[in-house]
Amino acid sequence: MSKVSKSTALLIAAATTATVAVSAPAAAQETINLTAISGYPPPATWIGSLVDAYMPAVDAELAKTGNYKINWNKGISGQIVKPRGELEGVETGIGDLGVIVTAFHADKVPLYDVSFKTPFTTNDIALISRTTQKMVDTFPQYNQTWLNEFNQVPLAPTGAVDNYMLWSAKQITDLGQVKGLKVGAAGPNLPWVLAIGAAGVQTNLADAYNSLSTGIYEAMIVWRQGAGAFKLCEPAPFAFDATLGGVNGFSLNFNRDVWDSLPEEVQKAMEASTSAWVDENVKRVNGGAVWGLDRCQKEFGTKVTEASTEQRNAWAQALPPLGKQWAEQRNAAGQPGTEILKAWMDELRAADQPIARHWDRE
């Protein structure tokens, strides 16, 4: 057997090493298990958007490097928490992430309540979402509340309702007809009808159909998608539209301990994908409004009365100074209520919205 020269041996070794390096498997992909929770099912716009838009966007972002993969456990539709239980569920770690319905927790995260205190200003749900995000970005108190009091990292807010309307069993064409009328409304909406002489009744969508059908109340403040989805326009086929406007209502949050344990690449993918969730939710809210009214009109003969500018302004002016009262309460709690209210209204003014009352100028 011939001897192999030292130089030839080195070449063979190098070639062998190169072959092994080429054929060696890449670093193993890490799978991360995450449980998303909600008491609501996918037909709810904010949950359907989470499943159909946010999760796929995160997956696509992580696929760019292939370093990580999320194994999503969709703990939705009340499997793990009931409606309103999302905040505590994410706080305690029952769920790793979830959509908190901020409208249900005005006592805990009151800064998000500003949209309920500024009706008659805008029905642009995309603008409401963007403006809420700007408030979060501008005023650190939003995130501090989540982080310090509820062990959560908020990723993004979005809007809930495009435009509230007054639905009734008998046609309403003038505000004077509301005086003495029993009107159902969620808590934050009650002041809107009490101011024009209605007998306000605290209610929710789940009870609304029976309540309207049995006369517990004769009218209700609700949006088009809600009216159509819950068939409220069957017992209340008339709608009075004064462009009361829309509200924000959701925040996509992570449990803080879980968030801190995630690799930076995964955190960045989670943050980068929030626009997919917000955009899809806005699309579904707007599409749901069209669908809801269409169903009401075709199946139940709904007639919509558009309030005149004079009647809309009269309704807006009849309300107490909701914005000022809210701002003063926040100021007293050590939060920048006055500054947030002004910043909120400035954004709506800059967007040339149909503002019937400048809540920050009273």
Secondary structure, 3 states (H helix, E strand, C coil): CCCCCHHHHHHHHHHHHHHHHHHCCCCCCEEEEEEEECCCCCCCHHHHHHHHHHHHHHHHHHHCCCCEEEEEEEECCCCCCCCCCHHHHHHHCCCCEEEEEHHHHCCCCHHHHHHHHCCCCCCCHHHHHHHHHHHHHHCCHHHHHHHHHHCEEEEEEEEEECCEEEEECCCCCCHHHHCCCEEEECHHHHHHHHCCCCEEEECCHHHHHHHHHHCCCCEEEEEHHHHHHCCCCCCCCEEEECCCCCEEEEEEEEEHHHHHHCCHHHHHHHHHCHHHHHHHHHHHHHHHHHHHHHHHHHHHCCEEEECCHHHHHHHHHHCCCHHHHHHHHHHHCCCCHHHHHHHHHHHHHHCCCCCCCCHHHC
